[in-house]
């Protein structure tokens, strides 16, 4: 997940940034510290108090062990109100942004969801916890491998992760009820629109790298695309072959 540098709540900017650290391998779940109280505090102060209301999303955030999706040396930062480096100049999203993007998709159990930008696998785990049939694409091979390991360790091995170009989507499993994009293209990739089911929803940041971008909720209805602006943001750019630039 590509995520924000700092959060200025109440209509101000949500920023996305990254640090360059190497991934360290996750360890066995045996004899690991208990972060349940930190997780509850995170959900209360960073999610519920910021008006995230969906009880299913709140429950999923309380359950999924966020610290197990980041390198062990950063566990102490796992539940803080900020992104955390996962290596390769990428980060795991700030909890509020994860919650917001998840909530607006209004997922139902059994719906098929495509994620662009697997990162460490945390967002994918939340989608699966909500009962979604989850497919995720990561362009960085090392991160895709890291995510698969994390998802298997935490019991979400049914999630399908592949290394690939997010601009192309995953045609083999299309159409999707929902698509979540965790990096910013300059405009909506045509392949993703094509692979979005009628009445489907997509949450995606749009804009130029290094500039203020717009987090959008898109809804496809009767062949038309309805847009709702959610927040100004700054995400890392979407990497891959943008067909509009060919």
ABEGO torsion letter per residue (X at the ends): XBBBABBBBGGBBBBBBBBBBBBBBBBBABGBBBAAAAAAAAAAAAAAAAGBABAAAAAAAAABBAAAABBAAAAAAAABBBBBBAEGGBBBBBAAAAAAAAAAAGBBBGBBBBBBGAEAGAAAAAAAAAGBBBBBBBABAAAAAAAAAAAAAAGAAABBBBBBBAAAEBAAAOBBABBBBABBBABBBAAAAAABBBGBBBBBBBEBBGBBBBBBBBBBBGGBBBBBBABBBBBBBBBEBBAAAX
